[in-house]
Amino acid sequence: MSLLERLQKEKNTETPDSKVQKVKKNTVVVKEDPFENIKSKIHSKIIEEIKTDSYKDIDSDDNNESLEKEISTIVENFLNEENSYITKLERQKLTSEIIDETIGFGPINPLIHDATISEIMVNGPQQVYIEKKGRLTLSNVTFKDDQHVMKVIEKIVAPLGRRIDESSPMVDARLPNGSRVNVIIPPLALNGPVITIRKFSEKPFTVKDLINFGTITPNVAMIMKACVEARLNIVVSGGTGSGKTTTLNVISSFIPDDERIVTIEDAAELQLGQTHVIRLETRPPNIEGKGIISIRDLVRNSLRMRPDRIVVGEVRSGEALDMLQAMNTGHDGSLTTGHANSPRDMISRLETMVLMAGMELPVKAIREQISSAVDLIVQQSRLRDGSRRITHITEVLGMEGDVITLQDIFVFKQYGKDEKGRIRGEIIPTGIKPKFLEKFEGTGIMLPNDIFTA
C-alpha cells in the first residue's frame, strides 16, 4: 500500500471529534486537542502535495528522512499562509505529532525511538504504560479514541501482510526495528485495543553488555563460550520478560563463523552476527484458516537443510519432540529457550510439551530422550528490583531409575539490598566439576583449574 493510499484511508476512516468515550459503563473524559482542526487541514494538504512516487519504500531510513523534511516544509508553509498565531515550541510539537501520525506509529512513536524504554503497553486509548530499567510506570501518552489506536495497529500489521479484525482479533507481529508486537482487540479486549511491544536493541547486546548489566560474570561467560564450542545442547529457561531471548542471542554469538546456522522463530527476533545464517519464521493461517506453518513444521524441514546448528527461539508445545530428536540424531550444539521457573521445572515442561505432540510415549521413554538430548539448562530470572540475572547453570546428568538427575554447577546467591533498593548478589560455583569437562578435553578447550572452585 502506497503512502498516499494509506493517508487517504486514514482520512476516510476518521471519526468526528469526540470528547467523550464510553468504556464499559463509565464515562471517560478525553482531553480535547486544541490543534485538531489545524491537524486535519494539514493532513489534507499532505495528501494533495506529497510526491508518493518517490517514496515507494516508506520503511527505508533515507525515504523516511526525506519525507520528514517534506512534511515539515508543508506544515511550516501552511501555518505561515494561515497566519496562525502559534509559538515556536508549539509549531515544533505540532510538526512532530503530524510526522508521527503520517509515517510513524502515532503517539507511541517517540516511545519506540526512546532507547531507555524496553517495553510499551497500550491498554486502550487512555492508558499507556512503559518499562524502564525493569520498572513499570504510567506515561503521559494517550490516544484520541479506540479508532486512533486501531490506525496504529493497521500501520504495524499491514506491511507484514497480516490482518486483524473481529474474526481474527489477535496477532503477533514485529516492527521494522525488530521489536516484537502482540495485539488483541475487542471483543476479546474489554478495555479497547491492546498493544504490547517488547523492544529489542537495534544493536544486539554482546557478552560484555551482559557482564556490565550484572546478568552474568566473566567466568560464567567463559564457561558458556566453551559449552557452545564443545557443541553441548543448551536450553535457556525463565519466566516472561526475564531476558531469555537476549541471553540466547548472546550465547548464539559464540557459534563459530564457519558453521551453517538455522534459526526458527514465531517472530524473527534473533540477531546473529555470523555470515552463514538461515532465518525461518512461522506463518499464521489465512482468512480461511488454512496455510499455517508451525515451528514444528520448520524444525522438521530444517533437518533437511544440512544445519550445523539449529536455534529455536522458543519451544512451547509438540515441537519439543522434534527438537529433542534433532539433538539426539547428530545435531549437537542446538539451542532453544522455554518458559519455566527452575531447571527442574524446565524438565517437567519438556515432558509435557513432548506429550502435546500427540505421540503416546511412555513417560520413561520421554525422560530418556530428554536426559540424552539436553546437556545444560541456563536458568534466568527477573528479580524483584527489575534486574535480570542468570540464577542457575545446571547440568543434566542422565537417568537414575525413572528420574532425570540434575546438578547445579553455578547458583545465584543474594546478599541483601544496597541503599538504592537494588538486589546485591552474584552467581558463584557450587564446587562441583561437571561431567561435560570430558567433552572440553576432547575438543581441546582449556579452562582455568579454579573456575569451578567454590
ABEGO torsion letter per residue (X at the ends): XBAAAAAAAAAAABBBBBABBBBEABBBBBBBBAAAAAAAAAAAAAAAABBAAABABAABAAAAAAAAAAAAAAAAAAAAAAGBBBBAAAAAAAAAAAAAAAABAEAAAAAAABAABABBBBBEAABBBBBBGGBBBBBABBBABAAAAAAAAAAAAAAAGBBBBAABABBBBBBAAGBBBBBBBOAABAAEBBBBBBBBBABBBBAAAAAAAGABBAAAAAAAAAAAAAGBBBBBBEBBGAGAAAAAAAAAAABBAABBBBBBBABBABBBABABBBBBBBBBBBAAGBGBBBAAAAAAAAAAAGBABBBBABBABAAAAAAAAAAAAGBBGBBBBBBBABAAAAAAAAAAAAAAAGBBBBAAAAAAAAAAABABBBBBBBBAAGBBBBABBBBBAEBBEABBBBBBABBBBBAEBBAAGBBBEBBBBAGBBBAAAAAAAAAGBBBBAAAABX
